[in-house]
Amino acid sequence: MSVVVIGAGMHPWGKQGRSFHEYGVVAARAALADAGIAWSDVQFVVGADTIRNGYPGFVAGATYARALGWSGVRIASCYAACASGAQALDLARTRIMAGLCDVAMVIGADATPKGFFTPVGGDRPDDPDWLRFRLLGATNPAYFALSARRRMALYGSTPDDFAAVKVKNALAGSLNPNARYRKPVTAAEVHASPMVADPLRLMDICATSDGGAALVLASAAYARRIGAPGPVTLAAVATVTPTYPKTVLDLPDFATDPPVRESVPFRAALAHAAYEEAGLGPRDLSFAEVYDLSTALELDWMEDLGLCARGEADKLLRAGDTALGGRIPVNPSGGLASFGEAIPAQAIAQVCELTWQLRGTAGARQVAHARVGMAVNQGLFGHGSAIIAMGDPD
């Protein structure tokens, strides 16, 4: 059974100092309006959890159902770090595919603290995330920087390349009304921003943000029955885990080697699983939304998705291929560089962008002739996701 997106909505990202569920409710109502249905029509709601926002954040499905008005709707809540929104979407999609409901909603929102994300919930010596902070002092920017240094050593990437990613994404973000940062920047401004973790400067690293996003999913039959405009098909949702021992980085080239999931690194395995389910490949993509926690990481994702061979992402960037108007735009939304992290919302926000691009309603940042889009992200402790969406061929 085909599952389609019939509604997408967001609360603009920023730092507004309000409760997370307020952002989620705004996004949900926008998605309902976009779908042309009422809250009472929704049969299943999945809330992506936000563990930094108290007990209501742990039971996000119920929190949103209450805020929107108790209606008897079935609910679920889930947490998967930065992949929370994608796993929430997968739950809703699967329920529709099983024939247990016709229309479902996925909601994610966050209200983040100032500064670096830190572990929550007290001492957790069995948690690798807690351990890296407590024993190593390794904040997120520190390991973003280690990954960037590795890329420089292996492939010759430079701080100029990293700055070019920021310049590209800031330009796209300046065209997005939901982005937090809506001002183009220059490479000189990136290089002049404070050093955070060498070689990454402040403008190379995404911020922590407040924000919300929501999607209305439905069976294709339901979408036809209500005459939903511009439904976008969810062709694949992959949430595979790493496969031992091929779980890390120094592995075969996804773009050129036989696409055997067990032979590629985790992020590439996510992409392959999605391609396999959709019956597509990297050359079928019109654009991609990737998880640019840092400027250097965007380049790694391009290779993990098979958009180019290992070490070739810088060439695509320098040629303008990944910019708006290029051959394969990457992060036409502006990416996390323009939004920042609102953890349970960001994978949902990526699919909002896929939806608007595939409908042809993305405005000034519209990718020409967009037919297939992919969104990918990675959470902690083996979580990650790759989502492929397809527009109406007509």
Summary of the structure (lengths in Angstrom):
residues: 394
radius of gyration: 19.5
end to end distance: 20.0
largest distance: 56.9
contacts: 1518
relative contact order: 0.19
helix: 43%
strand: 19%
